[in-house]
Amino acid sequence: MIRLQKVFLRMQDREQKLLVVAIIVVLLVAFFKLFQSGLDKFTTWQGINELTESHEMILRLKPGIDRALEQQKIDQANKSYDKKNLSNRVSSLADQVFPARDYRELDTEERERYSQHRVRITFKRSNYQHVNDFAGLIRNESPYMFLSEVKITPNYPPKSLPYDPTTFDAVFEVSSVEFINQ
């Protein structure tokens, strides 16, 4: 330490000031990097803590969700639609509203506790009343059948025929959930 002091005192005044400023700058940069690293680690820790808390909350809710699913399964026993019944029921409802519809069965999604059956019904160039009536018929079948996706595209009349009515292309994806007996 004494050697450093002797070297420092032998320097000229401006060299001493420059050395002190350089040391202060290096210490400030080191302190800033250390602070930044600590802040990054704290932010990471805080994010992991929040993620852990959210997972713990989900785990605490699981028994209640399981009980509600079992109750729903009991309530819908012999009432929910399997794939065949869903297809038949949706087809008959669509015939009531718009017989010139296109019909297609989609793949069934198999899950651990239930199967979701889906049917796609397409109305081409229908009026708004047909679209609304079909959606209402499906809503009346709730909770055993529901609209899982609806896409409605208007077909505006050409400018040469401005008073023609607007028609709609509507694609309905109708689903039902069938609980698996365990």
N, C-alpha and C positions, 0 to 999 in steps of 0.2 A: 504494500500500500504506500509505503514511504517512497519507493522508487517511482510509482505513478505520480505522486505528488511532486517530486523533483522534476520529472519530465514535463508535467503540466506547468510548473512555475518557470521553467526555462523558455516556454513558448512566449511569443509576443502576445500582446493584449488582444488583437483581433483574432489570432489563431485560437486563443483560449475561448473567446466568445463563440467562434464557429464550432469548436469541439463541443461546447456545452449545448448549443442549439441542436447540433447533430444528434447528440445523446438524447436530448429531450424528444426530438422527432422520432427516433427509433423506439423510445419507451412509449410514446403516444400511439404509434402504429402497432406495437406489440400489445398494448392495453386494448386498443380498438379490436384487433383480431381475437384476442382472448374474450372480450365482451361479446363479440359477434358469435363466436363458437358457443359460448354459454347460452346465448339467446336462442340459437338454433337447437341446441340440445333441450332447452326448456320447452320450446315450441313442439318438438318431436314428442317429448314426454307428455305434454299436455294433450296432444292429439291421440296418443296411445291410451291415455287415461280416459278420455271421452269415448273412444271406441270400446274400451273395456266396459265402461258404464252402460253404453247402449246395448252391448251384447248381454250383460247381466240383466238389464231390464227386459229384453226379449225372453231370456230364460225364465225370469220370474212370471212373465205373462203366459208362457207355454201351457201350464196346467189349465188355466182359464180358457185358453183357445181350444185345447183338447176337449174340455167339457162342452164348450159351445158347439164344436164340430160333432160330437157324439149326440148332442141334443138335436142338432139340425138333421143328422142322419136318422134319428128316431122319428122326427117330425115328417121327414120326406119318405119314410118307408112306404113302398107301394104307391107313391105319388110321383116321384121323379121319373123322367123319361130315359129309357135306354136309347141306343142309337136308332133302332127300328121305329120305336114309338115317336121319337123326336122327328124323324124324317116324315112319317105319316101325318103327324099333327101339323107340322109346319107347312107341308104340302097342301093339306086341306084348308088351312088358314089363308094361304096365298091364293088358292083357287077362289075363295070367297071375294077377294079384293081385285086381283089382277090375274086372270087365267093364262094370259100370254107371257108368263114369267119363265125364267130359266132357273133350273134347279140343279144343285150339285152337293153331294155329301162330301165333307172334308174328313181328314184323318182324325181319329180320336186321340186325345192326349191322355196317356196313362200316367197317373201319379201314385204315390204310396197309398193314399187313402181314398182317392176318388178318380173317376174318369170324366173328362170333359168331352162331350160329343158336340160336333159342330156341323151346321148345314148352311150353305150359301144360296141365297135367293136373289136373283137379279131381275129388276124391272127395267125394261128398255122403253123409253119414250112414254112414260106414264105421267099422269097429272099429279099435282101435289096432294090431292085428296086421297088417291090410291096409296101413296107413300105414307101419308099420315095415318090412314085407316089400318094399314098393315102393322105399323109400329104400335098402334093402340091395341090391336089384337094380341100382339106378342107381350106387351106390358100387362095385359089382363091375365096372362098365364104365369106371371111372376109369383113366386120365386123358383118355380120348377123349370121355367124356360126364360131366357133373357137375350137381349141384343148385346152381343159382345163387340160388334163393330158395325158401323154404318157409314157408307160413303154415298153422298148424293151429289150428282153433277147436273147442273141445269143445261138444257139445250135451248138456247135463245132462238127465236124465229129470225130468218134472214131479213136484212134491211129492206128488201123489196116487198116483204109481207109483214109489216110492223105490228099488225093487229092479230096475228096468229098467236095462240096461247103458247106459253113456255112449257116445255115438257122436261121431264127429269129422268136421268138414268140413276137408279138407286141399287146399291149392293148391300144387302143385309146379311150379316153373319149371326145366325141364331145358335145359341148354345144351351146345353143342359148339363147339369152335374149329377152323376150317378155315383153314390157312395159305394165303396167296395165293402162287402161283408167280410169281417175278419173273425 
